[in-house]
Amino acid sequence: MSYSDLLDAIKQNQINVDEKRLQTVYDFAAAAHQGQVRKSGDPYISHPLAAAEILAGWRQPQPVLEAALLHDVVEDTSRSLEEIERLFGPEIAFLVGGVTKIGRVKLRGSTDTVFVENLRKMFVAMARDIRVVLIRLADRLHNMQTLAAVPLSKQKQIARETLEIYSPLAERLGMGQLKGDLEDLAFPFLYPNEYERLTKEAETRIRVAEKTTTKAIQSIKELLAANDITAEVHGRHKRKYSLYRKLNRPGIDGDWSKIHDLVALRIITATKRDCYAALGLVHGLWQPAPALGISDFIAQPKPNGYQSIHTKVFDHKGNIIEVQIRTREMHEEAEYGAAAHTHYSAAKETGASDEKLEKGLAFTVKEKIDWIRELANWQKETESNEDYVNGLKLDALSERIYVFSPHGDVYDLPKDATPVDFAFAVHSDLGNHIQGAKVNQKIVPLNYQLKSGDLVEIIKSKGKHLPNRGWLPFVKTSKARSKITKLNRLS
C-alpha cells in the first residue's frame, strides 16, 4: 500500500481534493510513524494509508481522508492533538481526537468497566459526528484484512468483537457491504471448522446456481431492453457467514433446499418507476412463489434506510430464484449507508443539485443515529455495567426485525421483541396504557415474539397505569426495560 494507491482511489471515485495539502498531511503522518512496524512486517504508515483508501472507496471527502491518515498519530507517536490543530485546523483535530477518544473496544467480559466505558465513548462520538466512527470502521476493516499477522492468542478475541460490535454497528448504519465484509473476515478465525465445512458444501451448489442464474440474467436483460428499461442485471453470491447463520435458523436446520438466495439476481434501474415496471416484467416472465412472498422495501423502507424490492420466482425449470430490484441511488444506500450520506453532503457543498443527491434516499444521517443518542443517554439510567452490556447485545447490536403500526409506520426492533417493546418504541406514554395487543389483527399475549412484517396494534386501557414489572423477563429493548424499571421505582 502506497500513497500513489490512495491517489488512484481518490481519482477513481472522483473525490475533489487539494493534492498539495493532502501530500503535506501524508508527509506529517509518515514522519510521525517513521521506524514503526506492524505485526505483518509492513511499515506502520501502510495502515493509515489503507484506512484512507477504504474511506476513498466510500467516497468520503478530504477532511475524512486526512483524519484517517492521522488517526493513530496521537495514540501511537509523540505528536500531540494541539500540533495537529495548529498545522491542519480544528476540523481535522476534532476528527482525530474523536477517533482517539473512542479507544480500542476490547471484550474483557460483560461487566468490565473499561469495555463499557469504551462503548459509551463510541456512542457519544457517533452522536456528535458520524465521520469519527466511519474512520474507526475503516480502521477495523483493514485490521481484519491483516488479522492473520496477529498472534493466534488474539485472533479469536478480535474476530469475536468484530462480530459482536462492529458488524452489527455497520448494519445499523445501513452499510451492508461493510457488514458482510467484516462478518466474512471474522468467520474463519472464530469458527474455523464450520467455515471449512460450509465452504466445501457450498462450492458445488454455487456452481449449479450460477448456471441457472447466468441464463436468467440474459433472459431478464433481453426482456428489459425490449421494454425500453435501462438497467444493470447481475448475480451475487450469498455471503458465507450470512449463509452459515441462515442454515442454522429454526425451520431450516441445515436444509440446503430451503436456501433460495444462494445466488440472487439484482436489477439496478434508473428510476423508482422502472423498479415496479421491472417487477411486473419479471412476474410476467416467471411465476412468483406466493408462499415466499414479495418484500417491498421501497414502499416501506427499513429504518436503516435500506430500499429494494425482493421477490422469489420459479424459473422455467422450477428452480426458485430471488430477484432484488432497486435504483442506483438505493443501491448506493444499501452498500454504503451512512457513508453514502456524508458523501452526498460533501457533494452538495460543492454545488451538486438537490434532485440528484436526494432522489431515492429516504433517511438522513440524523435519522440514522437517533438510536445512538438514545443509547448514549440510556447508559446513565442503567443500574450496572452488566445491565448496559446485556442491553446492548439484546437491543442495539442484535439481529433486527421490522414491524408496522396500523398507520403503516415502520419500527426497527431487536429479534424476538414483543408488543410491549413495540409500545415503548412508538411512545413512552403508550407503554403506560397497555391493556392487550393484536398482531396481524389477532389477539396475542404480551410476550408474543414479533416477526418481520407483522402489523402490531396496542389495545389501550382507558386510564394510565404503571407498566407491569412482570414484563421485565421477556422485553428485549433497553428503552422498555429502563422505563418499566424507572417508573416502578418512582411509584
N, C-alpha and C positions, 0 to 999 in steps of 0.2 A: 504494500500500500504506500503510495507516494503522493506528494502534493499535486503532481500533474494529474493523477487519477481523480482527485477531488475536483480539479478544474474541469476535467472531462465530464464528470457527473453534473456539475453546475450548468455547463453548456448544453448537455443533453436534455436537461429538464427546464431549460430556458429561464433560469433564475437571474435576475438583474443584480449584479454585484459590482462594487468598486474593487477591482482586482488589486490595485496598489495597496489599499487599506487591508484587504484580506491577506495579502502577502506579508504585511507588517505583523498582523496578528499571528499568522503561522510562524514567522521567524521568532517571535517572542516565546511562543509555546515550545517550539523546538529547542530553543536555547535553555528554557527552564527545565526541560526534561532531559537535557544532554547527559549522556552516560547512564541513564536508567534503562533497564531491560525488562521485558515481560517474561512470564514463565515460559512462553514459547521460544524465547531467544531473540525475538524481534525487538528493535529499538522501541522504547515506550511510546514515542510520538506516533507510531503506527496506530495505536488505539484511538486517540482523539481524532486522528485523520479518518479512521474507519467510521467512527460515530458521526462525524461531519458528513461523510459520503452517504451514509444511511439517511441522514436528515435531508440531504440534497435530493435523494431518491424520493423522499416525501415532499419535495419541492418547498422546503422551508426557506424563508428569507434570510438575508445576510446576517442580521443580528443573532439568529439561532445558530447559524453555521459558525460564527465567531465564538459564541459561548461554548459550542461543542469542542472547538479546538482548545479552548482554555479550561474546560470543565474540571480537570484534575490538577491544574496548576497550584491552586491554593491548598488543596488537600495533600498533595504529594511532593511539593517543592517548597523552597524558601520564599517564593514570591507571595505577595500579600494582595488581598482584595482591594486595598487602598491604592496600590500601584496599578492594578488593572483599571480601576475607575479613573485614575489620573491620565492613563495612556489611551484608554479606549471609550471612556464615558460611562455615565451612570446606568444606562440600559444594559450594557454588557456586564457590568459589575453586579447588577441586580440578578441577572440570569445565572451567572456563575455562582454568586452567593447562594441563590436558591437551590441549585443543584448540590452545592457543598453541604448546606444545612440538612438536606434530606438524609444524608449519610447512607451507609450501607445497611439495608434491611436484612437482618440475619434471623433465621428461625432457631432460636435457642430454647424453645419451649413456650407453651401458650401463656405462661404467667410471667415471662421475662420482661422486666421493666424497660430494658433497652429496646427490645423488639417493639413493644407497644409505643414507646416514645418515637421511634423511627417511623412507624406507621402514621402516627399523629402528625409528625412533621411533613410526611409526604402528602397527606390530605390537605393540610393547611397550605403548603406550597402550591398544590394543584388548584386550590380555590383562588389563590392570588393570581397565578399566571400559568396557564396550561402549558406554555412553552418549556417551563422548567422540567415538567415531567416527561415531555416529549424527548428532551435531551437525555434524561435518565433511562428512558425506554430504549433509545438508540444505543446507549452505553451498555445496557443489559443484553441487547440483541448481539452486539459484537462479542461480548464476553461469552455468550452461549456458543457462538460460532467457533470460538477458540477454547472451548471447555476441555478438550482432550489434553491440553497442555497443563492443566491444573492438577495438582496431586490427587490421587484416587480418593484419599480421605475426605476431600472437599467437594468432589464432583457431584455426589448424590445430594448433599445439602444445598448446593447452588441450583441443581435441577429441580429439587422439591420447592424451593422458594419461588422459582420461576413459574412452576405450575400453579402454586397456591396464591401467589401475589401478582406477579407481573402479567401473566397471560390473561387472567380474569380482568385485570385492570385495563389491558388493551381492548378486551371485548366490551367493557362498559363504555369505553371511549369510542366505540364503533370502528376500531382498527382491525378489521377481520384478517387482513394479510399478516399483520404483525402477530396477532393471537395465534394463528396457525403455525407461523414460523417458530415462535417460542415453544409451543407445545411439541412440535416435531423434533426440535433440537434437544429438548429435555427428555423425551420419551426413552431413547436408548440408554441413557445414563441412569434413569430412575427404575425402569423396568426392562432390563436387557433381555431376559428370556422371553418375555411377552412380545417385545419388539421383534426379535428374530423370528419367532413363530408366526406372528402376523405377517411379516414381510414375505415369508415363504408362501403362506397360504394365499395372500393377496395377488401375488405375481401372475399366476395363470389366469385368475379370474379377471384381473385388469386387462390382460391381453385380449381375452374374449370380449369384454365390454367395449374395448377400444374399436374392435372390428365393427361392432354394432353401431357405435356412435359415429364412426367415420362415414358410414353410409347415410346415417340420419342427418349429419351435418350437411352433406351435399344436397340431400332432398330439401332441407329447410332453406338453404341458400337459394336454390332454384325457385322455390315457392315464393320467397320474399321478393326476389328480383322480378318475377313475373307479375307481382302485385305492386311494383314500384316502391318498395320499402327498403331504404338503405339501412343496412345493419351488418355488424360483425357477428359471426357464428363460430364458436369454438367449444371444445370439450375441456373438462378439468377433472383430474383425479380427486377423489375424496382424500383428505389429509389422513395420515396414518394414525395419529393419536385420536382424532375425531372418530375414525373407523373403529379403533380399539374400544373407545367408550360406547359407541353405538352397539357394537356386538355384545357388550356386557349389560345392556339395558334389560330390565324385566320385560318379558314379552318377545324379545329377540333371542336372548340366551344363546348366543353363538351361532344362530341360524343364518348362514350367508344368503339364503334365498329371500330373506326379508330386507336385505340391503338393496335399495333401488337407486341409490345415487353414488354407486362406486365410481362411475364416470358420468358426470352430468353435462348436459348441454347448456350453453349460455348464449343468449341472444342479446346483443347490445345495440339499441336503436338510437335514433336522433331525438325523438320526442316521446312524451308520455302517450300521446295518441297512437303512435306507432307500436308501443308496447301492447296495447289492447288489441290493435289490429293483428299483430303477430300472434297473440294468444288465440284469436279466432281462427287464424290460418292453421296453426299447429293442431287445434282441436278438429279442424276440418280434414286435416291430413291423417291424423291418428286419433283413435278413440280415447278419451280421458279415462283414467282409472278412478271411478267415483268413490270407491271405498277409501282411497288415499287422499282424496280431496285436492282443492286448489287453495293456496295461501296467497292472498293479495296484500302484500306489504307496501304497495303503492298507495292504495286507498286508505290503509291503516298502517302507517309506518311503525316499526319497532321504536321504543323510546330512545334507543341509542342512535336513531337516525337512519337505520337500515331500510332501504326501499327496494323491492323487487317483487315480481310475480313468480311463484313456484307452482308448477303443475306436473303431474305424473301421467304419462300416456302409454298405451300399448302400441308398439310399432307393428309392422306388417307380419312379423314372425312371433308376435305375442310377448316380446320382451318388454318389461316395464322400464321406461326411461324418464328421468327427471329433467325438466326443462326450466331454466331460470331466465326471466326476461326483465330487462332494465334499461334505462337510458345511460349514456356515457357519464353524465353527472352523478347519477345514482351509483354507478359502478365505482367512480372515484370515492364517493362517500362510503360505500361498503368496504373498500380496500383500505382507505386511509383515515376515515372518521375525523376525529378532532384535528389531526394533522392537515387534512384537506381544508378545514375551515381556517386555520391560520394562514395557509397558502392563499385562500380566497381573499382574506382580509388584507394581506400584503399586496396582492394584485389590485385590489380595489383602490388602495392608496396610490397606486401608480396610474390610475385612470381607467381601468377596465370597467365596462358597463355593468350596472346592477343586474340587468336582464341576463347577461352572460354568466355572471357569477352566482346568481341566486336560483336560477331555473333548476327545478328538480330537488332542491335542498330544503328539507322541512325543519331542520333543527339548527339552532345557533350554538356556539360554544357555551354560552351562559346556560342554555337549557341542558346541555350535556353534563354540566358539572354541578347542577343544583344538588344532586345526591351527595357529592363530595363535601359541600358546605354543611349539609345535614350531618354527615359522619364526623366531620371535624368538631362540630358542636356537641354531638351526642356523646363523645368521649368524656366530656365534663360531667355528664349525668350518670355514667355507669359507676357501680359500686366498687369494681375491682378490675385489674388488668385482664383477668381471666374472662370476665363478662364481656369486655371490649373485644378481645381476640375471638372469642366464640361467636360474638355478634357479627364480626367481620366475615368469618368463614361461612356462617349460615346466611348472611344477608348480602353485603356489598360484593363479596368476591365469590359468590356461589353461582351455580348454573341458574339461568334466568328463564322465566315464563312471561307471557304477555296475555293479559286478560282485559275484558271490556266492561265498561259500565253500561247501564240501559240507554244512556245518551250516545254511546259509541266512542267514548273516550277510552284510550288505551293506557293501561297501567303496567309498569315493569315491576315484577315481584320475584323473589327467590323461588326456586323449585320447591314444590310441596307447600307453598304458602296457603293460608286458609282465608275464609271470608272475613275473619277478624283482622288479619293483616291488610286485606283489601280495604276495609272500612277506615282504618287509620291512615292508609295511603291516600284515600280520597280527601279526608279532612279529619283532624283530631276530634272535632265535635261529633262526627258521625259515629266514632267509636264509643261515645257516651250514650248512644241511642240504639244500640244493637239489641233487637229482640229475636231475630232469626235471619235466615239467608236463603236466597234462591240461586241456583246455578243452572243456566240454560232452562229457566222457567220452572224448575222443580225444587221443592223444599229439600235442603240438605242440612246436616248437622254443622255446627260452627267449626268443628275440627276437620271438616272435609278438605282434602288436598286438591287444590285447583290445578288445572292443566291449561297449557297454552290454547287460546281461542275461546275459553269459557266466557260466557256472559254472566256477570255477577250482579246481584241486586241485594241490598241490605234491607230487611224488613225493620222499620224503625218503631221504637216504642214512643208512646205519646209524651212521656216525661223523660227528663235527663236522669241518668243513674251512673254510679261508678262502674267502670269495667270490672268484670269478674276476675279475681286472682286465679281462679281455676283455669283460665285461658292460657296462663303462662307456659305450661308444659308443651303446648302444641303450636304457639305462634312462632313465626320464623323471622319476622323483620325486627330490626333494632328499634324502629320507631314504635311499633305496637308494644314491644316488651317494656321499653322505658316509660311509655305513657301509662300502661297498666300499673307498673310498679310505683311510679311517682304519684299518680292520683290516689291510689290506695294508701300510700304513706302519709299523704296530706290530709286524709279524711279523719 
